[in-house]
């Protein structure tokens, strides 16, 4: 089953680390409550058990929807290992799978999502190597790198994308996101520049509010 590239989203705005931090803090809070209150009641445990089961069911449904798609793409790759579409579609399938898993709040779903990002990386890299001029391909590759924790590489790819496509507002916005989380010198300053460029290039106006919010946040940190 091929992925419809025309309808596939480009440049995923990843919030993996924010979600993970929130999840960890939530788990710590529950643990402390149990310690000071002598443990949760049976009714609460029952509710928690039902929520866990529901989350597992949701993940199972998501996996059941995407696994056949990925399997079909991998089968195609056996015959065409160097084919652009085959590699790009496989990478996009993994990205879509990861994005849907990210909607779940369970630790296992988030872990699975990170693994899907990492699994999709080789195929997105191959597609990017075959057609680096395609800004959406480069954008997807950079997003997967970022989600996998490779911030420096994500920045490098994103910079190449906007250099080749200077009017790509989404590209500038996502470059700003990556730079905001980079430890490189002047990264925060460069992030502000990227967000301002995104606002300038965004003819639809859909990025203005979120980009300005990112700028304001960065300026407060200075």
Beta strands, then each sheet from edge to edge (+ up, - down):
end
